[in-house]
């Protein structure tokens, strides 16, 4: 979204309104909010994005990974655990990503599936 968050968010909001079944605009806003440590706002946008269609599995995977981080930051451990389980069972997940997320799970007091 660059440095002009309000302008970019407005454009993404218009896009989301035109294509309500698509979650990409919410995902892009959420990533920016997450990068600005706005955990609650990112969590809400990621949750919405994940309920909608995302164009690529890699985007869905990254949205889910970021959602786990945001849920942990908000101490929403039950939600984080469910999202983590979903993430770790993705057959397209690389072994490096899986290993990294299993290590992260410990810091959030989550159970990392083998």
N, C-alpha and C positions, 0 to 999 in steps of 0.2 A: 504493500500500500504506500510505500514511500514515506516521505516526511509530512505530507498533507493528509493526515488520517481523516479529518472530517470530510474532505472532498472525495477521497477514495471510498470511504464508508458509504457516503450518499450514493455514489455510482454503483457500488456493489449492492446496496439496498434496492435500487431500481431494478437491477438485474435479477435479484432474488424474487422481487414482486412479479416480474415478467415470466419467470420460470420457477414457480413455487415447488415443483417436484425435484429440482436440482439443488444439491447442497453445497456446491462449490463456492458460491459467494460467502455463505456462512463460514465455511472452512477457512477461506482466505482472511476474512475479518478476524476469526478466532486465532489464527496463527500470529497475526499482528498484535492482538491483545495479549496473547500468551507471552510473546517476546517483550512486552512492556510490563510484565508481571501483574497483569490484570486477570488474576486466576478465575474469579467468579464469572466475569463477562466472557472469558474464553471458554469456560466450562459450558455455559449456556449455549453459546454459538456452536461449539463442537457437538454437543448433544443433539442440537437441531440438525446439523449437517449429517450426522451419522444416521439419523432417521430418514434421510432423503437419499436420492441417487447421487453417487459420486462417480465421475467419468472413468477413473482408472483404479485398479486394485491398489496400486502404490499410493494413491492419494487417500483411499479409504484406510489403508494400513497406517499411514502417517497421522491421519485424523484420530484414529483409535489410540495410537501411541501417545500423542499429545494429550488426549483426553485422560489417559491414565495419569500422566504427570499433573495435570490440572486437578483431577480428583484427589490425588495425594496431597497436593499443596493446600487443598481445602479440608483435609482430614476426612474425606468421604471414602473411607477405606472399603466399605462394602461395594460401593459403585466401582471403585478402582479395581477391586478384586475381580468383579465380573468382566470388566473391560480387559483387564490383563489376561484372564483366562481365554477370552475371545481372541486377543492378539496372539498369544503364544500358540494357539492351535491352528493358526492360519498356515495352510500347507505351502504358501508362497513366501513365507517369512524366511529370510536367510539365517543361517546358523549364527552368524556374528550378531545380527539384530536380536535374535532370541537370547543369546548368551548375555548380551548387554542388558536386556530388559529383566532377565532373571537376577542379575546382580543388583539392578535398581530396586527390584521388588523388596529386597531385604531392608533397604533404607526407609521404605514406606511401611514396613511391617506387613508385607503381603506374602502369601504363599506362592512361590514360583513353581509351576508345574514342570516336570522333567521334559 
